[in-house]
Amino acid sequence: MTWKALSASGLVLSAALIAAPAQAAEAGQVVTRVSEQDRGTALAHWTPERMKSVGDGELPPAEQISQPHDQVPGVGRLFMTTSTGQDHSCTATVVPSATRDVVFTAGHCVNGGFDRWDNPIKILNVVFAPGYDHGAKNGVFAARAFAWSGTYTGPTSGLDDDAVIALDPVDGRHVQDVAGSQDVSFDTVASPVDTTILGYPVSQLARGEALLSCVRPATLKVNSVMSAWETDCDLAGGASGGPWLRGFDPATGRGTIFSVTSRGSMNGDLVTTDLSGAAFSEAVEALYVSADDL
């Protein structure tokens, strides 16, 4: 079984999520802008109790390869609600930007696709909690806009499964100033590459409440459809959107993002056996470059 966007309880979202909802396209990208009123609603929605409750319910078994990790600059937990009324979480990372407001994550974290009746599933109440550790320690930042490349066609696709989110400052402070950031590069990376993968899996080990890491070699796999990085990391759902870092320095907690978690395969016991992340493309690089305009 493969997961692309795992629910708050760690279960696979409906396979009927087949495409991205139609929204305003700008320069080959799909952009959603969030009203000031809806940003206020998002902040009110995500109380500490509600954040913690995302890890309630029956969860996948604890990871064996991945281990708890100290907080690192820029990495945090991303929360959202679907228009069907379900709360979910992913992982996101602050990346350098002129506005100092941008985080990078997986496309499926903010793209709900369609339900089995072809109704668009909207993503609402998007907020980011940098350095989340059994609670939001460094504030909660509401999304004012998010976007993915027009080449990403929705939750069943792994191609260009990436997104950028622009956040409102909190008390005049930008998220990059509060949390730091991780470098991101679109250069060609030799395969295999030693990789540190970070995320907030909603499993029995962490319940989404703590950061976990997996240090494994990643190998680039290329087929007629796409190029993707693969590794035998066992982070569960909720780690979606988490950074894949090369050149990670444990002393500084910094590295360079070359992919983010997109998909995972599970065995019959719901244990994740491997992860994949789309290789960055020119379309995703253009998405990142234009994020300052969100």
C-alpha positions as CSV (number, residue, x, y, z in Angstrom):
1,M,0.0,0.0,0.0
2,T,1.3,3.5,-0.8
3,W,0.5,6.6,1.1
4,K,0.7,10.1,-0.5
5,A,-1.2,12.2,1.9
6,L,-1.8,10.5,5.3
7,S,-4.5,11.6,7.6
8,A,-4.1,12.8,11.1
9,S,-4.6,9.2,12.4
10,G,-2.0,7.9,10.0
11,L,-4.5,6.3,7.7
12,V,-4.5,6.8,3.9
13,L,-6.7,9.5,2.6
14,S,-9.4,8.4,0.2
15,A,-8.0,7.0,-3.1
16,A,-10.7,9.1,-4.8
17,L,-8.5,12.2,-4.4
18,I,-7.7,12.3,-8.1
19,A,-6.8,15.8,-9.2
20,A,-6.2,19.4,-8.0
21,P,-9.1,21.7,-7.6
22,A,-9.3,24.5,-10.1
23,Q,-7.9,27.7,-8.7
24,A,-6.3,30.9,-10.1
25,A,-3.2,30.0,-12.2
26,E,-0.4,32.5,-12.2
27,A,2.6,32.0,-14.5
28,G,2.1,28.2,-14.7
29,Q,1.4,27.9,-11.0
30,V,-1.8,27.3,-9.0
31,V,-2.1,29.9,-6.3
32,T,-4.6,30.1,-3.4
33,R,-4.7,33.4,-1.5
34,V,-6.2,33.4,2.0
35,S,-8.4,36.3,3.2
36,E,-7.5,38.2,6.4
37,Q,-10.7,36.9,8.0
38,D,-9.9,33.3,7.1
39,R,-6.3,33.7,8.5
40,G,-7.9,34.8,11.8
41,T,-10.2,31.8,11.7
42,A,-7.2,29.5,11.2
43,L,-5.4,30.9,14.2
44,A,-8.5,30.5,16.3
45,H,-9.1,27.0,15.1
46,W,-5.6,25.6,16.0
47,T,-5.7,25.7,19.8
48,P,-3.0,23.7,21.6
49,E,-5.6,21.1,22.4
50,R,-6.6,20.7,18.8
51,M,-3.0,20.4,17.6
52,K,-2.4,17.6,20.1
53,S,-5.6,15.8,19.1
54,V,-4.3,15.3,15.6
55,G,-2.3,12.4,17.1
56,D,-5.4,10.8,18.8
57,G,-6.9,7.5,17.5
58,E,-5.4,4.3,16.2
59,L,-1.9,4.9,14.8
60,P,0.7,3.0,12.8
61,P,3.4,1.2,14.9
62,A,6.4,3.1,16.2
63,E,9.3,3.6,13.8
64,Q,12.4,1.4,14.2
65,I,14.9,3.2,12.0
66,S,13.9,6.8,12.6
67,Q,14.7,8.3,16.0
68,P,13.8,11.4,18.0
69,H,15.9,14.4,16.9
70,D,16.6,17.7,18.5
71,Q,15.0,20.7,16.9
72,V,16.8,22.1,13.9
73,P,16.5,25.6,12.3
74,G,13.5,26.2,10.1
75,V,11.7,22.8,10.5
76,G,8.3,22.8,12.0
77,R,4.8,21.2,11.9
78,L,2.2,22.3,9.3
79,F,-1.5,22.0,10.2
80,M,-4.5,22.2,8.0
81,T,-8.2,21.2,7.7
82,T,-10.0,19.8,4.7
83,S,-13.4,21.1,3.7
84,T,-14.7,17.7,4.7
85,G,-14.0,18.7,8.3
86,Q,-10.9,16.6,9.0
87,D,-7.8,18.0,10.7
88,H,-4.4,16.9,9.4
89,S,-0.7,17.7,9.8
90,C,2.4,17.6,7.6
91,T,6.0,18.9,8.0
92,A,7.4,22.1,6.4
93,T,10.7,24.0,6.4
94,V,11.5,27.7,6.3
95,V,13.6,28.5,3.2
96,P,15.6,31.7,2.4
97,S,13.4,34.4,0.8
98,A,13.4,38.2,0.4
99,T,10.2,38.4,2.4
100,R,11.5,36.0,5.1
101,D,8.0,34.5,5.1
102,V,8.3,31.3,3.0
103,V,8.1,27.7,3.9
104,F,8.5,24.7,1.6
105,T,6.5,21.5,1.8
106,A,4.8,18.8,-0.3
107,G,2.1,19.7,-2.8
108,H,-0.3,17.2,-1.4
109,C,-0.3,18.9,2.0
110,V,-2.2,21.8,0.5
111,N,-3.8,20.2,-2.5
112,G,-6.9,18.3,-1.4
113,G,-7.9,17.0,-4.9
114,F,-11.5,15.8,-5.5
115,D,-13.7,13.5,-3.7
116,R,-15.4,10.5,-5.4
117,W,-18.2,12.8,-6.5
118,D,-15.8,15.1,-8.2
119,N,-16.3,17.9,-5.7
120,P,-13.1,19.8,-4.9
121,I,-11.7,19.2,-1.4
122,K,-10.4,22.6,-0.2
123,I,-7.6,23.0,2.2
124,L,-8.4,25.4,5.0
125,N,-6.9,26.7,8.3
126,V,-3.3,26.4,7.2
127,V,-0.8,27.3,9.9
128,F,2.8,26.6,10.6
129,A,4.4,26.0,14.0
130,P,8.2,26.3,13.7
131,G,10.2,24.1,16.1
132,Y,7.1,22.4,17.3
133,D,7.8,20.1,20.3
134,H,4.8,18.9,22.2
135,G,3.3,22.2,21.4
136,A,4.0,25.4,19.5
137,K,7.0,26.8,21.2
138,N,7.9,29.6,18.7
139,G,4.5,30.9,17.7
140,V,1.9,30.0,15.1
141,F,2.0,31.6,11.7
142,A,-1.0,31.7,9.5
143,A,-0.7,31.1,5.7
144,R,-1.6,34.1,3.6
145,A,-1.1,32.2,0.3
146,F,0.2,28.9,-1.0
147,A,1.0,27.6,-4.4
148,W,2.2,24.6,-6.4
149,S,3.4,24.2,-9.9
150,G,0.9,23.6,-12.7
151,T,2.9,20.5,-13.5
152,Y,1.6,19.0,-10.3
153,T,-1.7,17.4,-11.0
154,G,-2.9,16.3,-7.5
155,P,-2.5,13.8,-4.7
156,T,-2.2,10.7,-6.8
157,S,0.8,12.2,-8.7
158,G,4.4,12.2,-7.4
159,L,5.6,14.5,-10.1
160,D,6.6,17.9,-8.7
161,D,4.8,17.2,-5.4
162,D,6.1,20.4,-3.9
163,A,4.5,23.6,-2.6
164,V,5.5,27.0,-1.2
165,I,3.5,28.8,1.5
166,A,3.8,32.5,2.4
167,L,3.1,33.2,6.1
168,D,2.0,36.3,7.9
169,P,4.5,37.8,10.4
170,V,3.6,37.4,14.1
171,D,4.0,40.6,16.2
172,G,6.0,42.1,13.4
173,R,8.5,39.2,13.3
174,H,8.9,37.1,10.1
175,V,9.2,33.3,10.4
176,Q,12.7,33.2,9.1
177,D,13.8,35.6,11.8
178,V,12.1,33.5,14.5
179,A,13.0,30.0,13.3
180,G,16.0,30.3,11.0
181,S,16.0,28.4,7.7
182,Q,17.5,25.6,5.7
183,D,19.3,26.1,2.4
184,V,17.6,24.8,-0.8
185,S,19.4,23.9,-4.0
186,F,18.2,22.9,-7.5
187,D,21.7,21.7,-8.6
188,T,22.2,18.2,-9.9
189,V,22.9,15.8,-7.0
190,A,25.0,12.7,-7.5
191,S,23.3,9.4,-6.6
192,P,23.4,7.9,-4.0
193,V,23.6,10.7,-1.5
194,D,23.8,10.5,2.3
195,T,20.6,12.0,3.5
196,T,19.0,13.3,6.7
197,I,15.2,13.2,6.5
198,L,13.2,15.1,9.1
199,G,9.5,15.0,9.9
200,Y,6.7,14.9,12.4
201,P,5.2,11.4,11.8
202,V,1.8,10.7,13.4
203,S,2.8,7.2,14.7
204,Q,2.8,5.5,18.1
205,L,6.3,6.7,18.7
206,A,5.8,10.4,18.3
207,R,2.1,11.0,17.7
208,G,3.2,14.0,15.7
209,E,4.3,15.8,18.8
210,A,8.1,15.5,18.3
211,L,10.6,15.7,15.5
212,L,12.1,12.5,14.2
213,S,15.0,11.9,11.8
214,C,16.2,9.2,9.5
215,V,19.8,9.1,8.2
216,R,20.0,6.9,5.2
217,P,21.5,6.9,1.7
218,A,19.0,8.0,-1.0
219,T,19.1,6.8,-4.6
220,L,17.7,8.5,-7.7
221,K,15.3,6.4,-9.7
222,V,14.4,7.6,-13.2
223,N,11.5,6.4,-15.4
224,S,9.6,7.7,-18.3
225,V,7.3,9.8,-16.1
226,M,9.5,11.3,-13.4
227,S,12.7,11.2,-11.4
228,A,12.4,10.5,-7.7
229,W,14.7,9.9,-4.7
230,E,14.1,6.7,-2.8
231,T,15.3,5.4,0.6
232,D,14.3,2.8,3.1
233,C,13.4,5.3,5.8
234,D,10.4,4.3,7.9
235,L,8.9,7.7,8.9
236,A,5.1,7.4,9.0
237,G,2.5,9.8,7.7
238,G,2.7,13.3,9.0
239,A,6.3,13.4,7.8
240,S,5.0,14.4,4.4
241,G,6.7,17.6,3.2
242,G,9.7,17.1,5.5
243,P,13.1,18.1,4.2
244,W,15.6,15.7,2.6
245,L,19.0,17.3,3.5
246,R,22.4,16.6,2.1
247,G,25.5,17.9,3.8
248,F,23.7,18.0,7.2
249,D,25.9,19.3,10.0
250,P,24.8,18.0,13.4
251,A,26.7,20.8,15.1
252,T,24.7,23.6,13.4
253,G,21.6,21.6,12.5
254,R,21.7,22.8,8.9
255,G,22.0,21.2,5.5
256,T,20.7,21.7,2.0
257,I,17.2,20.6,0.9
258,F,17.2,18.6,-2.4
259,S,13.8,17.0,-2.0
260,V,10.9,16.6,0.4
261,T,8.9,13.5,1.5
262,S,6.2,12.7,-1.0
263,R,5.2,9.1,-0.7
264,G,5.7,6.0,1.4
265,S,5.1,2.3,1.0
266,M,3.5,0.3,3.9
267,N,3.4,-3.4,4.7
268,G,0.4,-5.2,6.0
269,D,1.2,-4.0,9.6
270,L,1.0,-0.4,8.4
271,V,4.8,0.0,8.9
272,T,6.4,2.3,6.4
273,T,9.1,0.4,4.5
274,D,10.4,3.1,2.2
275,L,10.0,6.8,1.3
276,S,10.3,8.7,-2.0
277,G,10.6,12.4,-2.8
278,A,10.3,13.9,-6.3
279,A,13.6,15.2,-7.7
280,F,13.4,19.0,-8.1
281,S,12.6,20.2,-11.6
282,E,12.8,23.6,-13.4
283,A,9.1,24.1,-12.7
284,V,9.7,23.7,-8.9
285,E,12.6,26.0,-9.1
286,A,10.4,28.6,-10.7
287,L,7.8,28.0,-8.0
288,Y,10.4,28.8,-5.3
289,V,11.8,31.8,-7.1
290,S,8.3,33.3,-7.4
291,A,7.4,32.6,-3.8
292,D,8.3,36.2,-2.8
293,D,5.3,37.4,-4.8
294,L,2.8,35.5,-2.6
